[in-house]
Amino acid sequence: MSRLLVPELAPSLGRLIVPRRRAEPFFPLDDIRERLATRVLELGGAARVAAAQEERAAVLAALSRNAWVDAWEQAVRQAADRVAEGMDRAIEHAARQARMPARRWRRLLVTPGERRAMAARLATGGGPLLDALEALDAVAVVDAESHAAWQDALRTVARRLEAAWLALEEAAAAERERWAPELAEVVAWRLTAVPIGGPAGVDSLARLGFEVAEVRSVDGRLFAVIVSEPRSEQRLAAVGYLVQPLAIAPTAAIAPADTYRVYRSFEKPVTGIRATLAAWAAADTLIHVDSIGASLEGRPILAVKIGAATDAPGRPNVLFLGTHHAREWISTEVAMRLIRWLADSLPRSLLAARDIWVVPVENPDGYQYTFTADRLWRKNRRPNSDGTFGVDPNRNYPGLWGVDNAGSSPVPGAETYRGTAPASEPETQVMVAFHAAHPPVVAVSYHSYTGLVLYPYGFRPGELAPDQAVFHALAGSDLVPFVRDSVPASIRSAYHPGPGWTLYPTNGEYTEWAYRAHQTIAFTTELTSGCCTPDSGYYYGFAFPDDSALVERVFRDNLPFAVAAIQAAGALPVAESRVESVWPEVRVSLDAAAPAPASLTVRNASGQLLTRNALADSLWRGRLWYSWRSDVSVDTARAVRVNGAGGGLAAELITLAGAEDGDGGWTGWTRSPEALMGTWSWSATGEDTLTSPSVDLRGRTRVWLQLWNKHRGSVYQPAQRGLVQFSADSGATWSDVYAVTGDGPAWYPVRVDLPAASGTPRARVRFVATGGFAWWVDAVGFATDSTSVFQVLTVAAAVGVSENPVRSDQVVVSWPLGVTAARVGIYTFTGDRLISATVAPPNNEFVWDLTAGGRRVANGAYLVIVQVDGRVSRQRLFVTRSGQ
């Protein structure tokens, strides 16, 4: 047989070689078409080479049915991938234009199964091609007679391939219509503006599950920019919010190609977090970088040690953490600047005495994602069972994980989703292991935004950590805050310090876990929200400006607190053991290392001495202090003494009031049935002042104020606050002694030391509510740490009295302990009997309440007579109380 002649296939390929002139399709496929045509021409060329060498088998193999099918199926797969990618890009683009929540639009992307189905639809026009390939096989060249038929069959296959491709293009265009419902769902989402009155409106929207992208001002009115769709807008309308569309895109967009001047992604070459830390470590012998574990996606969690390369048991550990929440870029930048400053400027003696660690990015996957996909992403990148992504790293710690659904969420799509189990996330597991190896004495976890220094506890409003005195000493108070805020026009001049629940309840949170697991004195610093965005004149929120000077201000404002934390790790502030509250619950702070107190001796309003147990709980054991407690509400306790460990510690309520009918002399506020004890408490919901009557404290030392309070406010509104003021001159002048802000919807006690009150004859306090701060106060009274009230009971040789003349509301009458019951009588000097009481042993005291029944005993001279064991003792008593 003569040599085979391979026909020219290009003319038969038609539009595969010369495409139709039309607008670029929605899914551009020209490059795939060109590759298919080139592959067919390459097959023809290979066949001609084989024919020239008279290799018949190679010619038939080059243009066999399998060769054509492989070329076609590869083109179909590439086209299906192109269409699927185009649909994904269209969905993502539309979603980002509308700022549809990522957890929602990702559910609409093309799945692998849908991609295979798409390829099958694109290939349906290939049926005639397959028929032509069957005919080609039937005329495979075996002799000269079939040679021409083989050539014709090849040309037919080429023409059918052209037709199959043209059908594929039409099918690809039809895919856009097939996915129209998904695109319509995306387009339904839009940027909307919700009118708000201030930061409290942001709080309310967050509680309803809406992410506030920013706050802007339009014609003097504030609007929260959110993303919504018709169903969520109906839900907002049902609770009274007016929603309107917003045409202008939010300012918190991602800069193209990671072109930020200050902020740096985790993986950016040369200037990213990894690259920068590696460069610093290579150039500076005081900076040591180690990967302490890996994230879910395999990124290293980097810990930087400043100082000696090794750690030593004799050096206390101090830890600084950045970016649990991915979008809080400024927290990482502050941590990076802290590394550089510590290596350059921390006194070398202090550096040599501590093991200082900084983890700039706890959540590297989420952090990187905010630079490449979603600027306001919060969580890690865990794929969840319902198709959403992410676990909140700062709700995943084992401490008090999931104790309720207020401080974290069980819903995977929620921003505060806590995960499937305590420490379920690899990032959390890394931190747990690091703490086990290097337990910090003090730790600071940087977040944004608001301008707060928070500390345990946060899981339950009103719950106070036993080491309150230590936290106060380091973080300061609202009257004397430690961290200032110098960002121009910021809404506050200093960071608010307080328990975590003053912002909102949390559980599974870092500082609470570190405090309970390792007794770490741990703080959450919520870096300032600053001010002001150009359009709203309001705070920046999570998108703090990419401005080195402003970021440096934030760092410098927080640097003194960081240095104080490092210093404190070697010698934590120590306070004295003391009574924090006398009634209705005794609370006593004692050295955590001391044995448990044997008991408490309580003196009630009737003068009886009662023995009560001091109760313990793991929540009340801290690093330095243990809070011992006892419910004495039914005992009407007026004094308490600690027996055994802490023996000699005692306190007495000199006065006590709580808006009840007999609590006269108080002015202002209103009475509320939300009482701690009894029937009423005092309540303020607007601009109002509650003022006490004047109290004579002559002869009294170590005076302090007891009060129980609760409040509803927002740390986003500094003008909302409560202020306690003291006057030593019956109100002629006042001084601030205590301030409270934020949210505290459960009763808790406050002790305010009043050194200026000791010995003053005209002491008064007042409570000033401002900015619409809702505040309730109950069980208020002047108290003293004096133990004389108990000493007089044990040393009296005859009738004794706690004070003479009597200037307070109560006087304690005591006598030598007898075997039989004592009979007590109190008479006016005209012989009228006012009191007749019997007191059984082992009690040897009686409390005369001069305000019992709402009546006030008149000033003057009185006679006290006590009869016990056949002995009669008398004592003349003078009442000289002020205001009469």
Secondary structure, 3 states (H helix, E strand, C coil): CCCCCCCCCHHHHHHHCCCCCCCCCCCCCHHHHHHHHHHHHHHHHHHHHHHHCCCHHHHHHHCCHHHHHHHHHHHHHHHHHHHHHHHHHHHHHHHHHHCCCHHHHHHHCCCHHHHHHHHHHHHHHHHHHHHHHHHHHHCCCCCHHHHHHHHHHHHHHHHHHHHHHHHHHHHHHHHHHHCHHHHHHHHCCEEEEEEECCHHHHHHHHHCCCCCCEEEEECCEEEEEEEECHHHHHHHHHCCCCCEECCCCCCCCCCCCCCCCCCCCCCCCCCCHHHHHHHHHHHCCCEEEEEEEECCCCCEEEEEEECCCCCCCCCCEEEEEECCCCCCHHHHHHHHHHHHHHHHHCCHHHHHCCEEEEECCCCHHHHHHHHHCCCCCCCCCCECCCCCECCCHHHCCCCCCCCCCCCCECCCCCCCECCCCCCCCHHHHHHHHHHHHCCEEEEEEEEECCCEEEECCCCCCCCCCCCHHHHHHHHECCCCECCECCCCCCCCCECEEEEHHHCCCCCCCHHHHHHHHHCCEEEEEEECCCCCCCCCCCCCCCCCCCCHHHHHHHHHHHHHHHHHHHHHCCCCCCCCCEEEECCCEEEEEEECCCCCEEEEEEEECCCCEEEECCECCHHHECCCEEEEEEECHHHCEEEEEEEECCCCCEEEECCCECCCCCCCCCECCEEECCCCCCCCEEEECCCEEEECCCECCCCCCCEEEEEEEEEECCCCCCCCEEEEEEECECCCCCEEEEEECCCEEEEEEEEEECHHHCCCCEEEEEEEEECCCEEEEEEEEEEECCCHHHHHHHHCCCCEECCCCECCCEEEEECCCCCCCEEEEEEECCCCEEEEEEECCCCCEEEEECCHHHCCCCCEEEEEEEEECCEEEEEEEEECCCCC
